[in-house]
Amino acid sequence: MLTIDEECGEVRVRGGDGIVRRHDLATPEAFEAVSAAWLRCGWDVKYVYSFTWLGRPVIQLPEDLIRMQELVWRVQPDVIVETGIAHGGSLVFYASLFAAMGRGRVIGVDIDIRPANRAAIMAHPMASRIALIEGDSTAPATLGAVSAQIAPGERVLVVLDSDHSRDHVRAELEAFAPLIAPGGYIVACDGIMADLAGAARSGPDWAWDNPVSAIDCFLADHPEFEAGEPGFAFNEGQVRARITYWPRCFLRRCEVAA
């Protein structure tokens, strides 16, 4: 249970052990507690279903998009492969970053690209930087179609945002890992599912059937990858953790030892 007492200037959190912990309102601990409640409330009311990017609906938490912008600038990929297209807003987002950077293109993969969405994406001013592939993201034919559009030596960033079940994300990680060069990243979205079991629009199995579980399984078999924050370059504030729907999402391929 969380209580925000602005008059007293504190946040009170009752833990599962029954102990009430008090945090001054002007502390990182208070911000993190309030943010956790905000994320849960935002999930229940479908907060992320209220944004567009350059005219296309983008169903993402704005902070997650800003952090992805930081990662794209840092990694400077030639290609971003995103599984899960929906309305195409995130494809347009990545394409617009590439347009600003003067380089790069995006490959979107989805098992079912709705005709209206395909038409809108292909008519968008960013369309010249976007390619669409319809198919199961883990199917050999789909992977072959993706690989055929990536030239040798091109630097690839992969974003997994399709079916978020543990088994599917694990299969996607296995499938796309070979595309990632040392120092590159795979980003597995929506690990917040692990904290939402029992919430509106959730399933009782989400406590284990989620992208974070898939990441843990994958890392146990792939020591060449590590999970961790990219080390974002700027923070003059006191907040220590991202406010995100994507906890533990960043998987980095380790640099080759000298």
C-alpha positions in Angstrom: 0.0 0.0 0.0 1.3 3.5 -0.9 0.2 6.8 0.6 1.3 10.2 -0.8 1.0 12.8 1.9 1.9 16.1 0.3 1.0 18.1 3.4 3.6 16.2 5.4 5.9 15.9 2.5 6.4 12.2 2.6 5.5 8.9 0.8 4.6 5.9 3.0 4.9 2.4 1.6 3.5 -0.6 3.5 5.5 -3.7 2.4 4.5 -7.3 2.3 6.1 -7.7 5.8 3.6 -5.2 7.1 6.3 -2.6 7.9 5.5 1.0 6.8 8.6 2.7 5.3 8.5 6.5 5.1 10.4 8.5 2.5 10.7 12.2 2.3 8.9 13.4 -0.8 12.1 15.0 -2.2 14.1 11.7 -2.4 14.8 9.1 -5.1 13.1 6.4 -2.9 9.9 8.4 -2.9 10.1 8.9 -6.6 10.6 5.2 -7.3 7.7 4.2 -5.1 5.3 6.7 -6.7 6.5 5.7 -10.2 5.9 2.0 -9.6 2.3 2.8 -8.6 2.0 5.2 -11.6 3.2 2.5 -14.0 0.6 0.0 -12.7 -2.2 2.6 -12.9 -1.1 3.6 -16.4 -1.3 0.0 -17.5 -4.8 -0.4 -16.1 -6.0 2.7 -18.0 -4.1 2.0 -21.2 -2.0 5.2 -20.9 0.4 4.2 -23.7 -2.5 4.0 -26.1 -2.6 7.8 -26.5 0.5 8.8 -28.4 1.6 9.2 -32.1 4.9 9.8 -33.7 4.8 11.8 -36.9 1.2 10.9 -37.3 1.4 7.1 -36.6 0.1 5.6 -33.3 3.1 4.5 -31.2 2.1 2.2 -28.3 5.1 2.8 -26.1 5.9 4.6 -22.8 7.5 7.9 -23.8 10.5 7.4 -21.5 11.2 4.1 -23.2 11.3 5.8 -26.6 13.6 8.5 -25.3 16.0 5.9 -23.9 15.9 4.0 -27.2 16.9 7.3 -29.0 19.9 7.5 -26.7 20.9 3.9 -27.4 20.5 4.4 -31.2 22.7 7.4 -31.1 25.3 5.6 -29.0 25.4 2.4 -31.1 25.0 4.1 -34.5 23.4 1.0 -36.1 23.0 0.6 -39.9 19.8 -1.4 -39.5 17.2 -1.7 -36.8 15.1 -4.9 -36.9 11.9 -4.6 -35.0 9.5 -7.5 -34.5 5.9 -6.5 -33.9 4.6 -3.6 -36.1 1.1 -2.8 -34.9 0.3 0.7 -36.4 3.9 1.3 -37.3 4.6 4.2 -35.0 7.8 2.9 -33.6 9.1 2.0 -37.1 8.5 5.6 -38.1 10.2 6.7 -34.9 13.4 4.8 -35.6 13.3 5.8 -39.3 13.0 9.5 -38.3 16.1 9.1 -36.0 18.0 7.6 -38.9 16.8 10.5 -41.1 18.2 13.0 -38.6 21.4 11.0 -38.4 21.8 10.8 -42.2 22.1 7.0 -42.2 20.3 3.7 -41.5 17.0 1.9 -42.2 14.4 -0.2 -40.4 13.1 -3.7 -41.0 9.7 -4.4 -39.5 8.5 -8.0 -39.0 5.0 -9.0 -38.1 3.0 -12.2 -38.4 0.0 -10.2 -39.6 0.4 -6.7 -41.1 -3.0 -5.3 -41.5 -3.6 -3.8 -45.0 -4.6 -0.3 -43.6 -1.4 -0.2 -41.5 0.8 -1.3 -44.3 -0.7 1.3 -46.6 -0.2 4.1 -44.1 3.4 3.1 -43.3 4.3 2.8 -47.0 2.7 6.2 -47.7 4.6 7.9 -44.8 7.4 10.4 -45.6 9.8 8.0 -43.7 8.8 5.0 -46.0 12.0 5.1 -47.9 13.8 4.0 -44.8 11.3 1.2 -43.9 11.0 -2.4 -45.2 8.1 -4.7 -44.1 8.3 -8.4 -43.8 5.2 -10.5 -43.0 5.7 -13.8 -41.2 6.4 -15.5 -37.9 9.5 -13.8 -36.5 11.0 -17.1 -35.5 10.3 -19.0 -38.8 13.4 -19.8 -40.9 11.8 -18.2 -44.0 11.2 -15.0 -42.2 14.7 -14.9 -40.7 16.1 -15.6 -44.2 14.1 -12.7 -45.6 15.5 -10.4 -42.9 19.1 -11.6 -43.3 18.8 -11.1 -47.1 18.3 -7.3 -46.5 21.4 -7.0 -44.3 24.8 -6.6 -46.0 27.9 -8.1 -44.5 29.5 -5.9 -41.9 26.4 -3.8 -41.2 25.7 -3.1 -37.6 22.3 -4.4 -36.4 20.2 -3.4 -33.4 17.2 -5.8 -32.7 14.0 -4.8 -30.9 11.7 -7.6 -29.8 8.1 -6.3 -29.4 5.8 -9.0 -30.8 4.5 -12.0 -28.8 5.8 -11.4 -25.3 5.4 -15.0 -24.0 8.5 -16.6 -22.5 8.9 -19.3 -25.1 8.4 -16.9 -28.1 10.8 -14.3 -26.8 13.3 -17.0 -26.0 13.0 -18.3 -29.6 13.4 -14.8 -31.0 16.5 -14.2 -28.9 18.0 -17.4 -30.3 17.0 -16.5 -33.8 18.3 -12.9 -33.9 21.4 -13.2 -31.7 23.6 -14.2 -34.6 22.9 -10.8 -36.2 24.4 -8.9 -33.3 28.1 -7.9 -33.5 30.2 -7.4 -30.3 29.1 -4.2 -28.6 25.6 -4.4 -30.2 22.3 -4.9 -28.5 19.0 -6.8 -28.5 16.2 -5.0 -26.7 13.4 -7.2 -25.3 10.3 -5.1 -24.6 7.6 -5.3 -22.0 9.2 -7.2 -19.2 6.8 -5.3 -16.9 4.5 -8.2 -17.4 6.4 -10.0 -14.6 5.0 -7.4 -12.2 1.5 -7.2 -13.5 0.0 -10.7 -12.8 -3.5 -10.1 -11.5 -3.8 -6.6 -13.0 -6.4 -5.6 -15.6 -5.7 -7.1 -19.0 -3.1 -9.5 -17.6 -2.9 -13.3 -17.2 -2.3 -15.3 -14.0 0.8 -16.9 -15.7 2.5 -13.6 -16.4 4.5 -13.9 -13.2 6.7 -16.4 -15.1 5.5 -16.3 -18.7 7.2 -13.0 -19.7 10.2 -11.5 -21.5 12.3 -11.3 -18.3 12.0 -15.1 -17.8 13.0 -15.5 -21.5 16.1 -13.3 -21.0 17.2 -15.3 -17.9 16.9 -18.6 -19.8 18.8 -17.1 -22.8 21.6 -15.7 -20.8 22.1 -19.0 -18.9 23.0 -20.6 -22.3 24.8 -17.6 -23.9 27.7 -16.2 -21.9 28.6 -14.0 -24.9 25.6 -11.8 -24.0 25.1 -9.8 -20.8 22.1 -7.9 -19.4 22.6 -4.4 -18.1 21.9 -0.7 -18.5 23.8 0.9 -21.4 25.1 3.6 -19.2 23.1 6.6 -20.4 25.4 9.6 -20.7 23.6 12.4 -18.9 22.0 12.5 -15.4 22.4 15.6 -13.2 19.4 14.6 -11.1 18.9 12.1 -8.3 16.8 9.5 -10.1 18.7 6.2 -10.3 16.4 3.9 -12.2 14.5 4.1 -15.5 10.7 4.5 -15.3 10.0 1.8 -17.8 7.8 -1.0 -19.2 11.0 -2.7 -20.2 13.0 -3.7 -17.1 16.2 -5.7 -17.8 15.5 -5.2 -21.5 19.0 -4.5 -22.8 21.1 -7.4 -23.8 24.6 -6.5 -25.0 26.9 -8.8 -27.0 30.2 -8.7 -25.2 33.3 -7.4 -26.9 35.7 -9.9 -28.2 38.6 -10.4 -25.8 42.0 -9.2 -27.0 
